[in-house]
Amino acid sequence: MANVGNQLPTQAVSKPAPGKHGNVLPLWGNEKTMNLNPMILTNVLSSPYFKVQLYELKTYHEVVDEIYFKVTHVEPWEKGSRKTAGQTGMCGGVRGVGTGGIVSTAFCLLYKLFTLKLTRKQLMGLITHTDSPYIRALGFMYIRYTQPPADLIDWYDGFLDDEEELDVKAGGGCVMTIGEMLRSFLTKLEWFSTLFPRIPVPVQKNIDTQMKARPRKVAQKETQEEEASFTEPGKQGERRHSRSPRRTPSPRRSPKRSRSRSHHRERDRHGPSFDRELERERDRQRKEKDGRDGRDGRDRDRDRGERGDRERRRSRSADRNQERRERRRSRSGSRERRSERREKQRDGGEDKSRRKDRDHHKDRGTERERSRDKKSRGEADERRHKDDRERHRDERKAKRSSRSRSRERRHKSGGEEKSRKRERSHSRERDRDRDGEQRSHKRSRSKERSHHQRESSNDHSKHNERRRSQSTE
């Protein structure tokens, strides 16, 4: 995993840029589109990588780890996905009618960083990261798109001579340093097939004057390799050349001068021939022997001189032939090296494509595993739901049977109670009838008694009246 807190101690910017207060970064331009090309933005928002995989990343550290594992260039489009050859008018340029391709992971992650609303501390962690140069490149690109133009030179000031290399082109073949990339950010609007936000003219003039006042420093490795190529003879190793267009020789140097220097380098590198040295050593030994013996050998000296001349001519011709052979070998070696470099570039592109394919297959495998897990989970959930449904059905049946039993019991108990109530009501009615009969019998008796009493009272009154009448008479 990429460690976000690692920072380069020699490249840290101690002074903050003017105009920044606290840990909150200002946003310059459009706060929704991040000043991106509309076609790139629409492709980013519609890409499945941004909508599915990057949607799951919620923190700054997760996005940095994704940059470490996924980003291999900083071009806006993937290799071979956008073909604009022969397209003019509305089909070319920015309008994007039929010219859209597969947007790169670098720009998808760049817009993902914009959605996180980075702080100044997080942005400093990006541009001073030590694990991958592409993390730093996306940090500098975030600054170029979102920060005010007047603050760009303050952000980039400590990194204009940075010698860390990265391949910025999709498919490989364009290696440059961080410092060269930042200088192109400040002095050019074009970046492959897109445009950076425009810088106001006064600010651009100020940036140009500062860039002229600060020419690019030559790397120490190049000077050491050049000195080693001049001072160490006999070594056939090549001086390492960068594939960057700015490291190539300047156009002021003539081709004749470069060829002569390469010829002298070949001579110094291979040194004098071995045969010539051998002949000189033999002549010296013969002269020493002749001086010791003290012989008068003028004829011998003449013969030796003639032989030496012949041998020298032969050695010269042999040396010339050897030099020609060495030139042919060097030319063939340079051709082979060029072909090897091209093959390496092709192999590097093929390796990158293979890596991308492997990553794609890995992503497919993970997606398949996730789909299988989801299917297994869905099947398990369906089984659980079925079991729960069966349980609920059994419980409902049991409840229904218990309810029917309780109803039957209640019904039976209710019938018995009703019969009891009916018997009670019948008994009560019987008692009431009996009471009514008794009451009616009592009433009839009392009526008869009252009638007898009335009759007796009437008879008595009549008897009294009779007595009274008889008494009066």
C-alpha positions, 0 to 999 in steps of 0.5 A, a space after each residue: 500500500 502506498 504511504 501517503 505521509 512520506 515526503 521528500 525532505 529536500 523538495 518540501 516547500 517551507 513558505 506557503 504560497 501567498 493568497 492561501 490562508 489556513 488549510 482551505 484551498 481556493 478554487 479558481 474558475 468553474 467550481 463544478 467542472 474543474 475547468 476541464 474540457 467538456 468532452 473529457 468531463 462527459 466521458 469521465 462522468 459516463 465511464 463505468 470506472 468512475 461510476 462503479 469502482 471510484 464511487 466506492 472510494 470515500 477517503 483521500 488515502 484510498 484514492 492515493 492507493 488507487 493512483 499508485 496501482 492504476 495510473 501508468 500515464 497522464 494523457 487524457 485518453 487511452 492509447 488507440 481509443 480516440 481517432 481524429 484523423 481526417 475529421 474536420 469542422 464539428 467532428 474535430 476539436 472540442 465539440 466532440 461529435 464522434 471523437 470521444 474515446 476511452 478516458 484515462 484512469 488518470 483523469 478519472 482519478 483527477 476528477 475524483 480528487 476534485 470531488 473530495 475537495 482537497 485541503 492544502 495539507 493533502 495537496 502538499 502530500 500529493 506533490 511530495 509523495 515518494 512512492 510513485 511519480 504519477 501521484 505527484 504528477 496528478 497533484 501538480 495537474 490538480 494545481 494547474 486546473 484549480 488554483 489561481 494563475 498568480 499562485 502557480 509559480 509559487 506552487 511550482 517554484 521548488 520543483 522546477 529542477 526536479 529530476 524524477 522521471 516518468 512516462 507521460 504518454 499512453 503506451 510509453 515513448 515520452 519520458 520526461 522529468 517532473 521539472 520539464 513537465 512543470 515548465 511545460 505546464 507553465 509555458 504551454 496551454 496544450 497537453 496532448 489532445 486537451 487544453 489547460 485553463 488560460 493564464 491572463 497575459 500579465 501573469 503569463 509575462 511574469 511567468 515567462 520572465 521568471 522562466 528565462 531567469 531560471 534556465 534548466 539545470 543540467 543533471 549531474 548524472 549526464 555530466 558524470 557519464 560524459 566525463 566517464 565516456 571521455 576519460 575511461 578508454 577501453 570500455 565499450 559501454 554507451 553513455 545513457 541518453 534520455 528519451 526526453 526531447 529536451 535532453 537531445 542536443 541543441 539544434 545549433 550544433 552541426 552534425 559534422 561536429 557531433 560526428 567528429 566528436 563521436 569519432 574521437 570518442 571511438 579512438 579514445 575509447 578503443 586506444 592504439 592497436 595492439 599490433 602497433 604496440 607489439 611491433 614497437 616493443 620488438 624494435 626496442 628489444 632488438 635495438 637494446 640487443 644490438 647495442 649490447 653486442 656492439 656489432 657493426 651492423 649497418 646492413 642489418 640496420 638497413 635491413 631492419 629499417 626496411 623490414 620496420 618500414 614494411 611492417 609499419 606499412 602493414 600495421 598501418 594498413 591493418 590498423 586502417 582495416 581494423 578502424 574501418 571494421 570498428 566503424 562498421 561495428 559501431 554503426 551496426 551496434 548503434 543500429 542494433 541499439 536503436 532496434 533494441 530500444 525500439 523493441 524495448 519500447 514495444 515490449 514495454 508497451 506490450 508489457 503495459 498492455 499485458 498488465 492492463 489486461 491482467 488488471 482487467 482480468 483481475 477486475 473481471 475475476 473480482 466482479 465475478 466473485 462478487 456476483 457469485 457471492 451475491 448470488 449465493 447470498 441471494 440464494 441463502 436469503 431465498 432459502 431463509 425466506 422460504 423457511 420463514 414462510 413455512 414456519 409462519 404457515 405452520 404457526 398460522 395453522 397451529 393458531 387456527 387449529 387452536 382457535 377452532 378448538 377454543 371456539 368448539 370448547 366455547 361453543 360447548 360451554 356456551 350451549 351448556 350455559 344456555 341450557 342452564 339459563 333456559 332451565 333457570 328461566 323456566 324455573 323462574 317462570 314456574 315460580 312466578 306462575 305459582 306466585 301468581 296463582 297463590 296471589 290470585 287465590 289469596 285475592 279471591 279469598 280476600 274478596 270473598 271475605 270482604 263480600 261476606 263482611 259486606 253482606 253481614 254488615 248489610 244484614 246487620 244494618 238492615 236488622 238495626 233499621 228494622 229494630 229502629 222502625 219497630 221501636 218508633 212504631 
